[in-house]
């Protein structure tokens, strides 16, 4: 049994006082609406104390057995705790301040007490973002990648690993028939043969994507994980942090979070490349363009897996599935990625 609380019900004022380093006289737990913390349980603590903030975000393992099993398979809880303990202070990107973090590698139990980002506005995957918000995100991930360029930390896994590969293959195989049934109007004709081949494409796409150069990647840069401040953004949910191509964060955001109308207003790859090289990184734009297509094609798996496993009877689930797939399919079609797939053995 973990020597720390693993659910909100197990919290006490004594434990919070010890963990935070100052007396906590009382607290109240509030829960977020549906959709927050799918893999983990995310709550807000309202604290009564003479010191420190009046609220914190507390994260725990998911109470849902299936969700927890996914997190344990990919070491998602351990990844996030290690990020806050060892990496967050080393990168040039706004993240929530971590007040306490513990992880039990035997049970995969964990607890995180992190900053409640008051004054920030959380993004909405369904509503999309504005051009100005997209520019802020592109600049922020260029900052992240430049500060983690060439990262090879032993505790940060490469995105190209057997669990990731096999999980994407299995997830796509399960999700693709659901997508064909419920979202066929969003799928261009050129995407159909690629969908049939995708399980065999995952491994070679990962190999191309994760070849050098690589950097520290968030690997889940989507609007639901982005908080917008007046002059900066903050990224949350570091459960997928890894070493990967810089284009992983770029392509995921551009192809699945930026609405088509906003996507057409800017050459987002060129904007990112200028921001990255402007920070002293020597990286040919031709290589960036090539891996952007490769990575965008691979990340179609994410849209299919998410849309294929959502509760489509739920109004937001249906809207989210349509948004992710619609954005991804139109972006891939525009860049000629479906035709490019024929070049991959």
MOLINQUI-V87221 format. One record per residue. N is the residue number from 1. PHI is phi as a letter, one per 30 degrees, with the letter a starting at -180 (none if undefined). D_FIRST is the distance of its C-alpha to the first C-alpha in Angstrom with 1 decimal. Layout:
N	PHI	D_FIRST
N	PHI	D_FIRST
//
This chain:
1	none	0.0
2	d	3.8
3	d	6.4
4	a	8.6
5	d	9.8
6	c	9.5
7	a	12.6
8	e	15.8
9	d	15.3
10	d	12.4
11	d	14.8
12	b	16.8
13	d	19.9
14	d	18.5
15	d	15.7
16	d	18.3
17	d	20.9
18	d	18.9
19	d	17.9
20	d	21.5
21	i	23.3
22	a	25.4
23	d	25.4
24	c	24.4
25	d	26.2
26	a	25.1
27	a	24.0
28	b	24.5
29	c	22.8
30	b	25.1
31	c	24.6
32	d	26.8
33	d	29.2
34	e	28.8
35	j	28.5
36	c	26.3
37	i	23.0
38	d	23.3
39	d	20.7
40	b	18.4
41	c	18.5
42	c	20.9
43	b	21.7
44	c	24.0
45	c	23.2
46	c	26.4
47	c	26.1
48	c	28.2
49	a	28.8
50	d	31.8
51	b	30.6
52	i	29.2
53	d	29.5
54	d	29.6
55	a	27.3
56	b	24.6
57	c	23.0
58	c	19.2
59	c	17.7
60	b	14.4
61	d	13.6
62	d	16.2
63	d	15.7
64	d	18.3
65	e	17.2
66	d	20.2
67	d	19.9
68	d	16.4
69	d	17.6
70	d	20.4
71	d	18.3
72	d	16.2
73	e	19.5
74	c	21.1
75	h	18.2
76	d	19.2
77	d	16.2
78	d	16.4
79	e	20.1
80	d	20.3
81	d	18.0
82	d	20.1
83	e	23.2
84	d	22.7
85	d	21.7
86	c	24.4
87	c	27.1
88	e	27.8
89	d	29.9
90	c	31.9
91	c	33.3
92	c	36.2
93	a	34.8
94	d	33.6
95	b	29.9
96	d	27.9
97	d	27.1
98	c	23.5
99	c	22.4
100	a	18.7
101	b	16.5
102	b	13.1
103	b	11.6
104	c	9.0
105	d	11.4
106	d	9.4
107	c	7.7
108	i	10.5
109	d	8.7
110	a	11.2
111	b	13.3
112	b	17.0
113	c	19.5
114	b	22.9
115	e	26.5
116	d	28.0
117	d	31.2
118	d	33.7
119	i	37.2
120	c	36.3
121	c	37.1
122	d	34.8
123	d	36.5
124	b	37.1
125	e	37.2
126	d	39.6
127	d	41.9
128	i	42.1
129	b	43.1
130	d	46.4
131	d	48.1
132	d	47.3
133	d	43.6
134	d	43.7
135	d	45.5
136	d	42.9
137	d	40.1
138	e	42.2
139	d	42.9
140	d	39.2
141	d	38.0
142	d	40.9
143	d	39.7
144	e	36.2
145	d	37.6
146	d	40.1
147	d	37.5
148	c	35.3
149	d	38.2
150	i	37.8
151	e	34.1
152	b	32.5
153	d	29.3
154	d	27.2
155	c	24.0
156	c	25.9
157	d	26.6
158	d	30.1
159	d	30.5
160	d	32.4
161	b	29.7
162	e	29.5
163	d	26.6
164	d	28.5
165	e	31.8
166	d	30.6
167	d	28.7
168	d	31.9
169	d	34.1
170	d	32.2
171	d	31.8
172	d	35.5
173	d	36.6
174	d	34.8
175	d	35.9
176	d	39.5
177	d	40.9
178	d	39.4
179	d	40.9
180	d	44.3
181	d	44.3
182	c	43.3
183	b	44.5
184	d	47.4
185	d	49.7
186	c	47.6
187	c	47.9
188	d	51.0
189	e	52.8
190	d	52.1
191	d	48.4
192	d	48.7
193	d	49.2
194	d	46.6
195	e	44.1
196	d	45.0
197	c	44.6
198	e	41.5
199	e	39.1
200	d	41.3
201	c	41.7
202	e	38.0
203	d	37.8
204	d	41.2
205	d	40.5
206	d	37.2
207	d	39.2
208	d	41.9
209	d	39.6
210	c	37.3
211	d	40.2
212	d	41.0
213	d	41.2
214	b	37.7
215	a	35.8
216	d	32.5
217	b	32.2
218	d	30.2
219	i	30.8
220	a	30.5
221	d	33.4
222	b	34.4
223	d	35.6
224	d	32.5
225	c	30.7
226	c	33.6
227	c	34.4
228	c	38.0
229	c	39.2
230	d	42.8
231	b	43.2
232	a	40.0
233	c	37.2
234	b	33.4
235	c	31.2
236	c	27.7
237	i	25.0
238	c	24.7
239	d	22.3
240	c	25.2
241	e	26.5
242	a	28.2
243	c	31.5
244	a	34.2
245	d	37.8
246	e	38.6
247	d	40.2
248	d	36.8
249	d	36.2
250	d	39.9
251	d	40.6
252	d	37.6
253	d	38.7
254	d	42.4
255	d	42.5
256	b	40.0
257	c	39.8
258	d	43.4
259	d	45.8
260	e	48.8
261	d	51.3
262	d	49.4
263	e	48.7
264	d	52.5
265	d	53.3
266	a	52.1
267	d	51.7
268	d	48.0
269	d	47.6
270	d	50.5
271	d	49.1
272	d	45.8
273	d	47.6
274	d	49.8
275	d	46.8
276	d	45.0
277	d	48.1
278	d	49.2
279	c	46.1
280	j	47.5
281	c	45.9
282	d	48.4
283	b	47.8
284	d	50.6
285	d	50.8
286	d	51.9
287	d	48.5
288	d	46.7
289	d	48.8
290	d	48.1
291	d	44.4
292	d	44.3
293	d	45.9
294	e	43.6
295	d	40.5
296	d	41.7
297	d	42.4
298	d	38.9
299	d	37.3
300	e	39.2
301	e	36.3
302	d	34.0
303	d	36.5
304	d	36.9
305	d	33.2
306	d	32.6
307	d	35.8
308	d	35.2
309	c	31.8
310	d	32.4
311	d	33.1
312	d	36.9
313	d	37.6
314	d	36.1
315	d	38.8
316	d	36.8
317	d	35.4
318	d	39.0
319	d	40.2
320	d	37.4
321	d	38.1
322	d	41.8
323	d	41.4
324	e	39.2
325	d	41.4
326	d	44.6
327	d	44.0
328	d	42.9
329	d	45.7
330	d	48.4
331	d	47.3
332	d	47.1
333	d	50.5
334	d	52.1
335	d	51.0
336	i	52.1
337	d	48.7
338	d	49.4
339	d	52.5
340	e	50.7
341	e	48.2
342	d	51.2
343	d	51.3
344	c	47.9
345	d	48.0
//
